[in-house]
Amino acid sequence: MVEMGRKRKEVTMFSFIKDKRLGIPLPQLDLEWNKYDKKTQQDILLEWEKIRGRIPDRIKELEEQINMKQAQLNDEANFERSCELNTEIAEYASIINDLWLWYRMNQHVSSSKIHS
């Protein structure tokens, strides 16, 4: 578990904890957004932008895995194994979808909060 963040009096105000499924750290906020001072908000957004910038690369890695699984599926004669490969492909696709949601959902928040 990777944690990064700012502490005040040994109480973590925020952190970024690696999500094993997605393969990226996600924000964990201890307070509501408007309870953070501007400096802390900027620190959070700066760290998030660094992580967010890696999401397209993570998606590309997963797409490569899907392509490999599809190639295996094209040559697979065993029905059970075909089902397993389809399940694996579906899971990779689900992860990609979730990563795009994180990427897009926070895009407008990041740009609007950085410039305020």
Residue pairs with C-beta under 8 A, 6 or more apart in sequence:
1 17
1 18
2 16
2 17
2 18
2 25
3 12
3 15
3 16
3 17
4 15
4 16
4 25
4 47
5 12
5 13
5 14
5 15
5 16
5 47
6 12
6 13
6 14
6 40
6 43
7 13
11 30
12 30
13 30
13 31
13 36
13 40
14 27
14 28
14 29
14 30
14 31
14 36
14 40
14 43
14 44
15 27
15 28
16 25
16 26
16 27
16 28
16 47
16 48
16 51
17 25
17 26
17 28
18 24
18 25
18 26
19 25
19 26
21 95
21 98
22 58
22 95
22 98
22 99
22 102
23 58
23 61
23 95
24 51
24 54
24 55
24 58
24 99
24 102
25 51
26 102
27 44
27 48
29 36
29 44
33 41
36 44
41 113
42 114
45 110
45 113
45 114
48 106
48 110
49 110
49 114
52 102
52 103
52 106
52 107
52 110
55 99
55 100
55 102
55 103
56 103
58 99
59 96
59 99
59 100
62 92
62 95
62 96
62 99
63 92
63 96
65 92
66 89
66 92
66 93
66 96
69 85
69 88
69 89
69 92
70 85
70 89
72 85
73 82
73 85
73 86
73 89
76 82
76 85
